[in-house]
Amino acid sequence: IEIPSDSKLQKIGKKAFYGDRKLKNIRIKSTGLKKVGKQAFKLIHAKAKIQVPKAKKKAYTDLLKGKGQKKTVKVK
């Protein structure tokens, strides 16, 4: 799944991808993301990869922490 680079996108809602066990690749292109809802990534594929813009890696890594995904899910 690809989250567009639309600068107006600021939030991923709670349980947005909840239970999508087939979800392995997520690409976040938006640089304006400010909030990720609780359990937004709960029960996605255990080896999923979340790609984020290089300039926002540290901020997005902190933002995505504790949103339900397993510790094996990588943010890169």
All heavy atoms as a GROMACS GRO file, in nm:
protein
  601
    1ILE      N    1   0.085  -0.117   0.000
    1ILE     CA    2   0.000   0.000   0.000
    1ILE      C    3   0.089   0.124   0.000
    1ILE      O    4   0.196   0.122   0.059
    1ILE     CB    5  -0.095  -0.001   0.121
    1ILE    CG1    6  -0.192   0.113   0.108
    1ILE    CG2    7  -0.020   0.011   0.251
    1ILE    CD1    8  -0.316   0.094   0.188
    2GLU      N    9   0.045   0.225  -0.066
    2GLU     CA   10   0.124   0.349  -0.074
    2GLU      C   11   0.038   0.464  -0.022
    2GLU      O   12  -0.074   0.485  -0.068
    2GLU     CB   13   0.164   0.375  -0.218
    2GLU     CG   14   0.260   0.488  -0.232
    2GLU     CD   15   0.319   0.496  -0.372
    2GLU    OE1   16   0.377   0.398  -0.417
    2GLU    OE2   17   0.303   0.601  -0.435
    3ILE      N   18   0.092   0.537   0.073
    3ILE     CA   19   0.024   0.655   0.126
    3ILE      C   20   0.083   0.774   0.051
    3ILE      O   21   0.203   0.798   0.056
    3ILE     CB   22   0.044   0.666   0.277
    3ILE    CG1   23  -0.018   0.542   0.344
    3ILE    CG2   24  -0.017   0.794   0.330
    3ILE    CD1   25   0.004   0.530   0.490
    4PRO      N   26   0.001   0.848  -0.025
    4PRO     CA   27   0.051   0.950  -0.116
    4PRO      C   28   0.127   1.064  -0.049
    4PRO      O   29   0.119   1.083   0.072
    4PRO     CB   30  -0.076   1.002  -0.183
    4PRO     CG   31  -0.186   0.970  -0.089
    4PRO     CD   32  -0.144   0.846  -0.016
    5SER      N   33   0.197   1.139  -0.131
    5SER     CA   34   0.278   1.250  -0.082
    5SER      C   35   0.197   1.379  -0.068
    5SER      O   36   0.252   1.486  -0.056
    5SER     CB   37   0.397   1.273  -0.175
    5SER     OG   38   0.351   1.302  -0.305
    6ASP      N   39   0.067   1.367  -0.066
    6ASP     CA   40  -0.021   1.482  -0.048
    6ASP      C   41   0.012   1.552   0.084
    6ASP      O   42   0.003   1.493   0.190
    6ASP     CB   43  -0.166   1.436  -0.048
    6ASP     CG   44  -0.266   1.549  -0.039
    6ASP    OD1   45  -0.223   1.665  -0.023
    6ASP    OD2   46  -0.385   1.522  -0.050
    7SER      N   47   0.054   1.675   0.078
    7SER     CA   48   0.096   1.746   0.198
    7SER      C   49  -0.020   1.768   0.297
    7SER      O   50   0.003   1.803   0.411
    7SER     CB   51   0.158   1.880   0.162
    7SER     OG   52   0.064   1.961   0.095
    8LYS      N   53  -0.143   1.748   0.255
    8LYS     CA   54  -0.258   1.765   0.343
    8LYS      C   55  -0.280   1.643   0.433
    8LYS      O   56  -0.351   1.652   0.531
    8LYS     CB   57  -0.384   1.792   0.262
    8LYS     CG   58  -0.378   1.924   0.189
    8LYS     CD   59  -0.504   1.946   0.110
    8LYS     CE   60  -0.492   2.075   0.030
    8LYS     NZ   61  -0.610   2.102  -0.050
    9LEU      N   62  -0.220   1.529   0.398
    9LEU     CA   63  -0.236   1.409   0.479
    9LEU      C   64  -0.156   1.424   0.608
    9LEU      O   65  -0.035   1.434   0.607
    9LEU     CB   66  -0.188   1.284   0.404
    9LEU     CG   67  -0.200   1.156   0.483
    9LEU    CD1   68  -0.346   1.117   0.498
    9LEU    CD2   69  -0.123   1.046   0.417
   10GLN      N   70  -0.228   1.430   0.720
   10GLN     CA   71  -0.163   1.452   0.848
   10GLN      C   72  -0.191   1.341   0.948
   10GLN      O   73  -0.129   1.337   1.053
   10GLN     CB   74  -0.208   1.585   0.908
   10GLN     CG   75  -0.166   1.702   0.826
   10GLN     CD   76  -0.209   1.834   0.889
   10GLN    OE1   77  -0.281   1.838   0.988
   10GLN    NE2   78  -0.164   1.944   0.832
   11LYS      N   79  -0.284   1.249   0.915
   11LYS     CA   80  -0.326   1.152   1.015
   11LYS      C   81  -0.358   1.017   0.951
   11LYS      O   82  -0.418   1.012   0.844
   11LYS     CB   83  -0.450   1.205   1.086
   11LYS     CG   84  -0.508   1.114   1.189
   11LYS     CD   85  -0.630   1.177   1.252
   11LYS     CE   86  -0.697   1.079   1.345
   11LYS     NZ   87  -0.822   1.133   1.399
   12ILE      N   88  -0.317   0.911   1.018
   12ILE     CA   89  -0.361   0.776   0.986
   12ILE      C   90  -0.451   0.736   1.102
   12ILE      O   91  -0.408   0.738   1.217
   12ILE     CB   92  -0.243   0.678   0.972
   12ILE    CG1   93  -0.154   0.719   0.854
   12ILE    CG2   94  -0.293   0.535   0.954
   12ILE    CD1   95  -0.028   0.636   0.840
   13GLY      N   96  -0.574   0.704   1.073
   13GLY     CA   97  -0.672   0.677   1.178
   13GLY      C   98  -0.646   0.551   1.257
   13GLY      O   99  -0.573   0.462   1.215
   14LYS      N  100  -0.711   0.542   1.373
   14LYS     CA  101  -0.694   0.424   1.456
   14LYS      C  102  -0.752   0.303   1.384
   14LYS      O  103  -0.854   0.313   1.315
   14LYS     CB  104  -0.755   0.443   1.594
   14LYS     CG  105  -0.905   0.451   1.600
   14LYS     CD  106  -0.950   0.467   1.744
   14LYS     CE  107  -1.101   0.468   1.751
   14LYS     NZ  108  -1.148   0.476   1.888
   15LYS      N  109  -0.682   0.193   1.395
   15LYS     CA  110  -0.718   0.066   1.333
   15LYS      C  111  -0.727   0.075   1.181
   15LYS      O  112  -0.800  -0.002   1.118
   15LYS     CB  113  -0.848   0.010   1.392
   15LYS     CG  114  -0.835  -0.026   1.538
   15LYS     CD  115  -0.957  -0.100   1.588
   15LYS     CE  116  -0.937  -0.144   1.732
   15LYS     NZ  117  -1.048  -0.223   1.780
   16ALA      N  118  -0.654   0.166   1.120
   16ALA     CA  119  -0.660   0.187   0.975
   16ALA      C  120  -0.626   0.060   0.896
   16ALA      O  121  -0.690   0.030   0.797
   16ALA     CB  122  -0.567   0.301   0.934
   17PHE      N  123  -0.525  -0.013   0.940
   17PHE     CA  124  -0.483  -0.134   0.870
   17PHE      C  125  -0.497  -0.256   0.960
   17PHE      O  126  -0.438  -0.360   0.935
   17PHE     CB  127  -0.338  -0.120   0.822
   17PHE     CG  128  -0.319   0.000   0.734
   17PHE    CD1  129  -0.255   0.112   0.782
   17PHE    CD2  130  -0.367   0.002   0.605
   17PHE    CE1  131  -0.238   0.224   0.702
   17PHE    CE2  132  -0.351   0.112   0.524
   17PHE     CZ  133  -0.286   0.224   0.572
   18TYR      N  134  -0.572  -0.245   1.064
   18TYR     CA  135  -0.590  -0.349   1.166
   18TYR      C  136  -0.630  -0.481   1.102
   18TYR      O  137  -0.726  -0.488   1.025
   18TYR     CB  138  -0.697  -0.305   1.264
   18TYR     CG  139  -0.720  -0.400   1.379
   18TYR    CD1  140  -0.655  -0.381   1.500
   18TYR    CD2  141  -0.806  -0.507   1.368
   18TYR    CE1  142  -0.675  -0.465   1.607
   18TYR    CE2  143  -0.827  -0.593   1.474
   18TYR     CZ  144  -0.762  -0.572   1.593
   18TYR     OH  145  -0.781  -0.657   1.699
   19GLY      N  146  -0.556  -0.585   1.133
   19GLY     CA  147  -0.592  -0.720   1.091
   19GLY      C  148  -0.558  -0.757   0.948
   19GLY      O  149  -0.591  -0.866   0.904
   20ASP      N  150  -0.492  -0.670   0.874
   20ASP     CA  151  -0.457  -0.700   0.735
   20ASP      C  152  -0.326  -0.779   0.734
   20ASP      O  153  -0.218  -0.726   0.712
   20ASP     CB  154  -0.443  -0.571   0.654
   20ASP     CG  155  -0.431  -0.597   0.504
   20ASP    OD1  156  -0.414  -0.714   0.467
   20ASP    OD2  157  -0.439  -0.501   0.428
   21ARG      N  158  -0.336  -0.908   0.759
   21ARG     CA  159  -0.218  -0.995   0.773
   21ARG      C  160  -0.138  -1.008   0.644
   21ARG      O  161  -0.023  -1.049   0.648
   21ARG     CB  162  -0.260  -1.132   0.822
   21ARG     CG  163  -0.317  -1.127   0.961
   21ARG     CD  164  -0.354  -1.266   1.012
   21ARG     NE  165  -0.438  -1.260   1.130
   21ARG     CZ  166  -0.393  -1.246   1.253
   21ARG    NH1  167  -0.265  -1.233   1.274
   21ARG    NH2  168  -0.476  -1.244   1.354
   22LYS      N  169  -0.196  -0.976   0.531
   22LYS     CA  170  -0.125  -0.984   0.404
   22LYS      C  171  -0.043  -0.858   0.375
   22LYS      O  172   0.035  -0.855   0.282
   22LYS     CB  173  -0.222  -1.009   0.290
   22LYS     CG  174  -0.289  -1.144   0.298
   22LYS     CD  175  -0.383  -1.164   0.182
   22LYS     CE  176  -0.451  -1.300   0.192
   22LYS     NZ  177  -0.546  -1.320   0.082
   23LEU      N  178  -0.063  -0.755   0.454
   23LEU     CA  179   0.004  -0.627   0.432
   23LEU      C  180   0.152  -0.638   0.470
   23LEU      O  181   0.187  -0.650   0.586
   23LEU     CB  182  -0.064  -0.518   0.514
   23LEU     CG  183  -0.019  -0.375   0.491
   23LEU    CD1  184  -0.035  -0.335   0.345
   23LEU    CD2  185  -0.097  -0.280   0.579
   24LYS      N  186   0.239  -0.636   0.367
   24LYS     CA  187   0.382  -0.654   0.389
   24LYS      C  188   0.463  -0.528   0.359
   24LYS      O  189   0.571  -0.510   0.414
   24LYS     CB  190   0.436  -0.766   0.300
   24LYS     CG  191   0.395  -0.903   0.342
   24LYS     CD  192   0.461  -1.006   0.254
   24LYS     CE  193   0.424  -1.146   0.292
   24LYS     NZ  194   0.492  -1.243   0.208
   25ASN      N  195   0.416  -0.445   0.269
   25ASN     CA  196   0.492  -0.326   0.228
   25ASN      C  197   0.403  -0.203   0.237
   25ASN      O  198   0.298  -0.198   0.175
   25ASN     CB  199   0.544  -0.341   0.085
   25ASN     CG  200   0.647  -0.450   0.075
   25ASN    OD1  201   0.746  -0.448   0.147
   25ASN    ND2  202   0.624  -0.547  -0.011
   26ILE      N  203   0.451  -0.107   0.313
   26ILE     CA  204   0.379   0.020   0.328
   26ILE      C  205   0.477   0.129   0.295
   26ILE      O  206   0.588   0.132   0.348
   26ILE     CB  207   0.328   0.037   0.473
   26ILE    CG1  208   0.239  -0.080   0.511
   26ILE    CG2  209   0.257   0.170   0.489
   26ILE    CD1  210   0.221  -0.096   0.659
   27ARG      N  211   0.440   0.218   0.206
   27ARG     CA  212   0.526   0.330   0.170
   27ARG      C  213   0.452   0.459   0.204
   27ARG      O  214   0.348   0.489   0.148
   27ARG     CB  215   0.560   0.327   0.021
   27ARG     CG  216   0.652   0.442  -0.018
   27ARG     CD  217   0.686   0.441  -0.164
   27ARG     NE  218   0.756   0.318  -0.196
   27ARG     CZ  219   0.765   0.269  -0.318
   27ARG    NH1  220   0.711   0.333  -0.419
   27ARG    NH2  221   0.830   0.158  -0.341
   28ILE      N  222   0.508   0.534   0.296
   28ILE     CA  223   0.451   0.663   0.335
   28ILE      C  224   0.532   0.770   0.265
   28ILE      O  225   0.649   0.788   0.295
   28ILE     CB  226   0.455   0.682   0.489
   28ILE    CG1  227   0.376   0.572   0.556
   28ILE    CG2  228   0.402   0.820   0.526
   28ILE    CD1  229   0.385   0.572   0.708
   29LYS      N  230   0.470   0.840   0.172
   29LYS     CA  231   0.540   0.945   0.098
   29LYS      C  232   0.516   1.083   0.158
   29LYS      O  233   0.593   1.174   0.136
   29LYS     CB  234   0.495   0.945  -0.048
   29LYS     CG  235   0.546   0.827  -0.127
   29LYS     CD  236   0.507   0.843  -0.272
   29LYS     CE  237   0.585   0.751  -0.362
   29LYS     NZ  238   0.554   0.778  -0.503
   30SER      N  239   0.408   1.098   0.232
   30SER     CA  240   0.373   1.226   0.291
   30SER      C  241   0.479   1.270   0.392
   30SER      O  242   0.526   1.192   0.473
   30SER     CB  243   0.238   1.216   0.362
   30SER     OG  244   0.210   1.336   0.429
   31THR      N  245   0.514   1.397   0.388
   31THR     CA  246   0.610   1.452   0.486
   31THR      C  247   0.538   1.533   0.593
   31THR      O  248   0.601   1.590   0.680
   31THR     CB  249   0.715   1.541   0.417
   31THR    OG1  250   0.648   1.644   0.345
   31THR    CG2  251   0.803   1.460   0.324
   32GLY      N  252   0.406   1.537   0.587
   32GLY     CA  253   0.329   1.616   0.683
   32GLY      C  254   0.255   1.534   0.786
   32GLY      O  255   0.170   1.586   0.857
   33LEU      N  256   0.286   1.406   0.796
   33LEU     CA  257   0.217   1.318   0.890
   33LEU      C  258   0.246   1.360   1.033
   33LEU      O  259   0.361   1.377   1.072
   33LEU     CB  260   0.262   1.174   0.867
   33LEU     CG  261   0.184   1.064   0.938
   33LEU    CD1  262   0.039   1.062   0.892
   33LEU    CD2  263   0.249   0.930   0.911
   34LYS      N  264   0.139   1.379   1.112
   34LYS     CA  265   0.156   1.426   1.249
   34LYS      C  266   0.100   1.329   1.352
   34LYS      O  267   0.138   1.333   1.468
   34LYS     CB  268   0.088   1.562   1.266
   34LYS     CG  269   0.151   1.670   1.182
   34LYS     CD  270   0.093   1.804   1.218
   34LYS     CE  271   0.130   1.916   1.127
   34LYS     NZ  272   0.259   1.939   1.089
   35LYS      N  273   0.008   1.241   1.311
   35LYS     CA  274  -0.056   1.153   1.407
   35LYS      C  275  -0.086   1.017   1.344
   35LYS      O  276  -0.130   1.010   1.230
   35LYS     CB  277  -0.185   1.216   1.459
   35LYS     CG  278  -0.251   1.136   1.567
   35LYS     CD  279  -0.368   1.209   1.628
   35LYS     CE  280  -0.424   1.121   1.738
   35LYS     NZ  281  -0.538   1.180   1.801
   36VAL      N  282  -0.064   0.914   1.422
   36VAL     CA  283  -0.099   0.777   1.383
   36VAL      C  284  -0.184   0.721   1.495
   36VAL      O  285  -0.142   0.720   1.611
   36VAL     CB  286   0.026   0.689   1.359
   36VAL    CG1  287  -0.015   0.548   1.322
   36VAL    CG2  288   0.113   0.749   1.249
   37GLY      N  289  -0.304   0.674   1.461
   37GLY     CA  290  -0.396   0.626   1.562
   37GLY      C  291  -0.353   0.496   1.628
   37GLY      O  292  -0.273   0.420   1.573
   38LYS      N  293  -0.410   0.472   1.746
   38LYS     CA  294  -0.381   0.349   1.820
   38LYS      C  295  -0.417   0.228   1.736
   38LYS      O  296  -0.519   0.228   1.667
   38LYS     CB  297  -0.463   0.343   1.948
   38LYS     CG  298  -0.414   0.434   2.057
   38LYS     CD  299  -0.493   0.409   2.183
   38LYS     CE  300  -0.436   0.489   2.298
   38LYS     NZ  301  -0.508   0.460   2.423
   39GLN      N  302  -0.334   0.129   1.742
   39GLN     CA  303  -0.356   0.000   1.676
   39GLN      C  304  -0.370   0.012   1.524
   39GLN      O  305  -0.428  -0.074   1.460
   39GLN     CB  306  -0.476  -0.072   1.735
   39GLN     CG  307  -0.461  -0.102   1.882
   39GLN     CD  308  -0.579  -0.175   1.939
   39GLN    OE1  309  -0.685  -0.186   1.878
   39GLN    NE2  310  -0.564  -0.226   2.059
   40ALA      N  311  -0.316   0.118   1.466
   40ALA     CA  312  -0.327   0.138   1.322
   40ALA      C  313  -0.262   0.025   1.243
   40ALA      O  314  -0.306  -0.008   1.133
   40ALA     CB  315  -0.265   0.271   1.283
   41PHE      N  316  -0.158  -0.035   1.299
   41PHE     CA  317  -0.086  -0.142   1.229
   41PHE      C  318  -0.092  -0.275   1.303
   41PHE      O  319  -0.013  -0.364   1.277
   41PHE     CB  320   0.059  -0.101   1.208
   41PHE     CG  321   0.074   0.020   1.120
   41PHE    CD1  322   0.102   0.144   1.175
   41PHE    CD2  323   0.056   0.011   0.984
   41PHE    CE1  324   0.114   0.256   1.095
   41PHE    CE2  325   0.068   0.123   0.903
   41PHE     CZ  326   0.097   0.246   0.958
   42LYS      N  327  -0.187  -0.291   1.392
   42LYS     CA  328  -0.198  -0.415   1.470
   42LYS      C  329  -0.240  -0.530   1.378
   42LYS      O  330  -0.328  -0.516   1.294
   42LYS     CB  331  -0.299  -0.399   1.582
   42LYS     CG  332  -0.302  -0.519   1.673
   42LYS     CD  333  -0.376  -0.489   1.801
   42LYS     CE  334  -0.374  -0.612   1.888
   42LYS     NZ  335  -0.298  -0.595   2.008
   43LEU      N  336  -0.174  -0.641   1.396
   43LEU     CA  337  -0.201  -0.765   1.324
   43LEU      C  338  -0.172  -0.758   1.174
   43LEU      O  339  -0.230  -0.832   1.096
   43LEU     CB  340  -0.345  -0.813   1.347
   43LEU     CG  341  -0.382  -0.843   1.493
   43LEU    CD1  342  -0.529  -0.881   1.504
   43LEU    CD2  343  -0.295  -0.953   1.551
   44ILE      N  344  -0.080  -0.669   1.134
   44ILE     CA  345  -0.033  -0.674   0.995
   44ILE      C  346   0.074  -0.782   0.989
   44ILE      O  347   0.111  -0.841   1.091
   44ILE     CB  348   0.021  -0.538   0.944
   44ILE    CG1  349   0.145  -0.495   1.023
   44ILE    CG2  350  -0.088  -0.432   0.947
   44ILE    CD1  351   0.215  -0.373   0.964
   45HIS      N  352   0.126  -0.812   0.872
   45HIS     CA  353   0.226  -0.916   0.855
   45HIS      C  354   0.345  -0.891   0.948
   45HIS      O  355   0.392  -0.778   0.962
   45HIS     CB  356   0.274  -0.919   0.709
   45HIS     CG  357   0.347  -1.043   0.674
   45HIS    ND1  358   0.479  -1.062   0.705
   45HIS    CD2  359   0.305  -1.156   0.612
   45HIS    CE1  360   0.517  -1.180   0.662
   45HIS    NE2  361   0.413  -1.241   0.606
   46ALA      N  362   0.394  -0.996   1.014
   46ALA     CA  363   0.500  -0.983   1.114
   46ALA      C  364   0.633  -0.933   1.055
   46ALA      O  365   0.714  -0.876   1.126
   46ALA     CB  366   0.522  -1.117   1.183
   47LYS      N  367   0.653  -0.954   0.924
   47LYS     CA  368   0.778  -0.910   0.861
   47LYS      C  369   0.754  -0.792   0.767
   47LYS      O  370   0.828  -0.773   0.671
   47LYS     CB  371   0.843  -1.026   0.787
   47LYS     CG  372   0.890  -1.134   0.882
   47LYS     CD  373   0.963  -1.243   0.809
   47LYS     CE  374   1.010  -1.348   0.907
   47LYS     NZ  375   1.081  -1.457   0.841
   48ALA      N  376   0.653  -0.714   0.795
   48ALA     CA  377   0.621  -0.599   0.711
   48ALA      C  378   0.732  -0.495   0.717
   48ALA      O  379   0.808  -0.487   0.813
   48ALA     CB  380   0.489  -0.537   0.755
   49LYS      N  381   0.739  -0.414   0.611
   49LYS     CA  382   0.834  -0.304   0.603
   49LYS      C  383   0.756  -0.176   0.578
   49LYS      O  384   0.673  -0.169   0.489
   49LYS     CB  385   0.934  -0.328   0.490
   49LYS     CG  386   1.022  -0.447   0.516
   49LYS     CD  387   1.115  -0.473   0.401
   49LYS     CE  388   1.193  -0.600   0.432
   49LYS     NZ  389   1.231  -0.670   0.315
   50ILE      N  390   0.788  -0.074   0.657
   50ILE     CA  391   0.726   0.057   0.641
   50ILE      C  392   0.833   0.152   0.591
   50ILE      O  393   0.930   0.180   0.663
   50ILE     CB  394   0.664   0.107   0.773
   50ILE    CG1  395   0.563   0.007   0.828
   50ILE    CG2  396   0.600   0.244   0.751
   50ILE    CD1  397   0.508   0.041   0.965
   51GLN      N  398   0.818   0.199   0.468
   51GLN     CA  399   0.915   0.292   0.410
   51GLN      C  400   0.865   0.434   0.433
   51GLN      O  401   0.749   0.464   0.411
   51GLN     CB  402   0.932   0.267   0.261
   51GLN     CG  403   0.992   0.132   0.229
   51GLN     CD  404   1.002   0.109   0.080
   51GLN    OE1  405   0.943   0.180   0.000
   51GLN    NE2  406   1.078   0.007   0.043
   52VAL      N  407   0.957   0.519   0.479
   52VAL     CA  408   0.923   0.658   0.508
   52VAL      C  409   1.024   0.749   0.437
   52VAL      O  410   1.132   0.704   0.400
   52VAL     CB  411   0.923   0.686   0.660
   52VAL    CG1  412   0.818   0.601   0.731
   52VAL    CG2  413   1.059   0.659   0.721
   53PRO      N  414   0.991   0.878   0.418
   53PRO     CA  415   1.087   0.970   0.358
   53PRO      C  416   1.214   0.979   0.441
   53PRO      O  417   1.206   0.985   0.565
   53PRO     CB  418   1.013   1.105   0.356
   53PRO     CG  419   0.868   1.070   0.368
   53PRO     CD  420   0.863   0.943   0.446
   54LYS      N  421   1.330   0.980   0.376
   54LYS     CA  422   1.458   0.984   0.448
   54LYS      C  423   1.467   1.102   0.543
   54LYS      O  424   1.519   1.090   0.653
   54LYS     CB  425   1.574   0.989   0.348
   54LYS     CG  426   1.602   0.859   0.282
   54LYS     CD  427   1.723   0.869   0.190
   54LYS     CE  428   1.748   0.737   0.121
   54LYS     NZ  429   1.866   0.740   0.037
   55ALA      N  430   1.417   1.215   0.502
   55ALA     CA  431   1.426   1.336   0.585
   55ALA      C  432   1.341   1.325   0.713
   55ALA      O  433   1.361   1.400   0.807
   55ALA     CB  434   1.381   1.458   0.504
   56LYS      N  435   1.247   1.234   0.715
   56LYS     CA  436   1.155   1.220   0.829
   56LYS      C  437   1.172   1.088   0.904
   56LYS      O  438   1.090   1.055   0.988
   56LYS     CB  439   1.010   1.230   0.779
   56LYS     CG  440   0.972   1.364   0.724
   56LYS     CD  441   0.956   1.461   0.837
   56LYS     CE  442   0.896   1.590   0.790
   56LYS     NZ  443   0.857   1.673   0.903
   57LYS      N  444   1.278   1.014   0.874
   57LYS     CA  445   1.291   0.880   0.932
   57LYS      C  446   1.287   0.880   1.085
   57LYS      O  447   1.212   0.804   1.145
   57LYS     CB  448   1.418   0.810   0.884
   57LYS     CG  449   1.426   0.669   0.936
   57LYS     CD  450   1.540   0.590   0.880
   57LYS     CE  451   1.534   0.450   0.940
   57LYS     NZ  452   1.643   0.369   0.904
   58LYS      N  453   1.365   0.963   1.149
   58LYS     CA  454   1.368   0.966   1.296
   58LYS      C  455   1.231   1.004   1.352
   58LYS      O  456   1.178   0.938   1.441
   58LYS     CB  457   1.477   1.065   1.344
   58LYS     CG  458   1.474   1.093   1.492
   58LYS     CD  459   1.526   0.976   1.574
   58LYS     CE  460   1.540   1.017   1.719
   58LYS     NZ  461   1.469   0.934   1.811
   59ALA      N  462   1.173   1.109   1.300
   59ALA     CA  463   1.043   1.156   1.349
   59ALA      C  464   0.935   1.050   1.328
   59ALA      O  465   0.854   1.023   1.417
   59ALA     CB  466   1.004   1.286   1.281
   60TYR      N  467   0.934   0.988   1.210
   60TYR     CA  468   0.831   0.889   1.179
   60TYR      C  469   0.854   0.760   1.255
   60TYR      O  470   0.758   0.692   1.292
   60TYR     CB  471   0.824   0.863   1.029
   60TYR     CG  472   0.750   0.970   0.952
   60TYR    CD1  473   0.718   1.093   1.009
   60TYR    CD2  474   0.712   0.950   0.821
   60TYR    CE1  475   0.651   1.191   0.937
   60TYR    CE2  476   0.645   1.046   0.749
   60TYR     CZ  477   0.614   1.166   0.807
   60TYR     OH  478   0.547   1.261   0.736
   61THR      N  479   0.978   0.723   1.281
   61THR     CA  480   1.006   0.605   1.361
   61THR      C  481   0.946   0.623   1.500
   61THR      O  482   0.880   0.532   1.552
   61THR     CB  483   1.158   0.579   1.371
   61THR    OG1  484   1.209   0.557   1.239
   61THR    CG2  485   1.187   0.457   1.456
   62ASP      N  486   0.964   0.740   1.558
   62ASP     CA  487   0.906   0.770   1.689
   62ASP      C  488   0.754   0.774   1.682
   62ASP      O  489   0.684   0.724   1.770
   62ASP     CB  490   0.958   0.903   1.743
   62ASP     CG  491   1.106   0.898   1.778
   62ASP    OD1  492   1.161   0.787   1.793
   62ASP    OD2  493   1.166   1.006   1.790
   63LEU      N  494   0.700   0.832   1.576
   63LEU     CA  495   0.556   0.845   1.558
   63LEU      C  496   0.488   0.708   1.541
   63LEU      O  497   0.378   0.686   1.590
   63LEU     CB  498   0.528   0.932   1.435
   63LEU     CG  499   0.385   0.972   1.406
   63LEU    CD1  500   0.330   1.058   1.519
   63LEU    CD2  501   0.379   1.049   1.275
   64LEU      N  502   0.556   0.617   1.474
   64LEU     CA  503   0.498   0.485   1.446
   64LEU      C  504   0.518   0.385   1.559
   64LEU      O  505   0.457   0.279   1.560
   64LEU     CB  506   0.559   0.428   1.317
   64LEU     CG  507   0.525   0.505   1.190
   64LEU    CD1  508   0.611   0.458   1.074
   64LEU    CD2  509   0.378   0.488   1.155
   65LYS      N  510   0.601   0.419   1.655
   65LYS     CA  511   0.630   0.328   1.766
   65LYS      C  512   0.504   0.303   1.850
   65LYS      O  513   0.432   0.396   1.883
   65LYS     CB  514   0.738   0.389   1.854
   65LYS     CG  515   0.798   0.292   1.955
   65LYS     CD  516   0.909   0.356   2.034
   65LYS     CE  517   1.028   0.376   1.943
   65LYS     NZ  518   1.145   0.429   2.009
   66GLY      N  519   0.478   0.176   1.877
   66GLY     CA  520   0.366   0.141   1.965
   66GLY      C  521   0.229   0.152   1.901
   66GLY      O  522   0.131   0.174   1.971
   67LYS      N  523   0.222   0.136   1.772
   67LYS     CA  524   0.093   0.146   1.703
   67LYS      C  525   0.036   0.009   1.667
   67LYS      O  526  -0.043  -0.005   1.575
   67LYS     CB  527   0.105   0.234   1.577
   67LYS     CG  528   0.152   0.374   1.607
   67LYS     CD  529   0.065   0.444   1.710
   67LYS     CE  530   0.118   0.582   1.741
   67LYS     NZ  531   0.050   0.646   1.850
   68GLY      N  532   0.080  -0.093   1.743
   68GLY     CA  533   0.022  -0.226   1.729
   68GLY      C  534   0.104  -0.326   1.650
   68GLY      O  535   0.082  -0.445   1.658
   69GLN      N  536   0.199  -0.278   1.573
   69GLN     CA  537   0.279  -0.370   1.492
   69GLN      C  538   0.377  -0.446   1.579
   69GLN      O  539   0.418  -0.399   1.683
   69GLN     CB  540   0.354  -0.296   1.379
   69GLN     CG  541   0.463  -0.204   1.424
   69GLN     CD  542   0.419  -0.064   1.456
   69GLN    OE1  543   0.308  -0.042   1.500
   69GLN    NE2  544   0.507   0.032   1.438
   70LYS      N  545   0.415  -0.564   1.534
   70LYS     CA  546   0.513  -0.645   1.608
   70LYS      C  547   0.650  -0.579   1.597
   70LYS      O  548   0.676  -0.500   1.507
   70LYS     CB  549   0.518  -0.786   1.553
   70LYS     CG  550   0.391  -0.862   1.580
   70LYS     CD  551   0.404  -1.006   1.539
   70LYS     CE  552   0.274  -1.076   1.576
   70LYS     NZ  553   0.287  -1.219   1.575
   71LYS      N  554   0.740  -0.617   1.687
   71LYS     CA  555   0.875  -0.561   1.687
   71LYS      C  556   0.954  -0.604   1.565
   71LYS      O  557   1.056  -0.542   1.533
   71LYS     CB  558   0.947  -0.600   1.814
   71LYS     CG  559   0.888  -0.534   1.936
   71LYS     CD  560   0.961  -0.566   2.061
   71LYS     CE  561   0.892  -0.496   2.177
   71LYS     NZ  562   0.964  -0.506   2.300
   72THR      N  563   0.908  -0.705   1.494
   72THR     CA  564   0.979  -0.751   1.374
   72THR      C  565   0.948  -0.663   1.252
   72THR      O  566   1.013  -0.676   1.150
   72THR     CB  567   0.942  -0.897   1.342
   72THR    OG1  568   0.800  -0.910   1.334
   72THR    CG2  569   0.995  -0.990   1.449
   73VAL      N  570   0.849  -0.576   1.263
   73VAL     CA  571   0.815  -0.483   1.154
   73VAL      C  572   0.923  -0.374   1.150
   73VAL      O  573   0.954  -0.314   1.252
   73VAL     CB  574   0.676  -0.421   1.174
   73VAL    CG1  575   0.648  -0.313   1.071
   73VAL    CG2  576   0.569  -0.530   1.166
   74LYS      N  577   0.980  -0.351   1.033
   74LYS     CA  578   1.091  -0.256   1.017
   74LYS      C  579   1.043  -0.125   0.956
   74LYS      O  580   0.965  -0.125   0.861
   74LYS     CB  581   1.199  -0.314   0.927
   74LYS     CG  582   1.256  -0.447   0.975
   74LYS     CD  583   1.341  -0.427   1.097
   74LYS     CE  584   1.403  -0.559   1.138
   74LYS     NZ  585   1.457  -0.559   1.268
   75VAL      N  586   1.095  -0.015   1.010
   75VAL     CA  587   1.073   0.118   0.951
   75VAL      C  588   1.204   0.156   0.884
   75VAL      O  589   1.308   0.158   0.946
   75VAL     CB  590   1.036   0.223   1.057
   75VAL    CG1  591   1.022   0.361   0.995
   75VAL    CG2  592   0.907   0.183   1.129
   76LYS      N  593   1.200   0.180   0.753
   76LYS     CA  594   1.322   0.215   0.681
   76LYS      C  595   1.300   0.330   0.589
   76LYS      O  596   1.196   0.374   0.564
   76LYS     CB  597   1.380   0.098   0.606
   76LYS     CG  598   1.283   0.001   0.544
   76LYS     CD  599   1.348  -0.117   0.486
   76LYS     CE  600   1.342  -0.104   0.336
   76LYS     NZ  601   1.402  -0.200   0.259
   0.00000   0.00000   0.00000
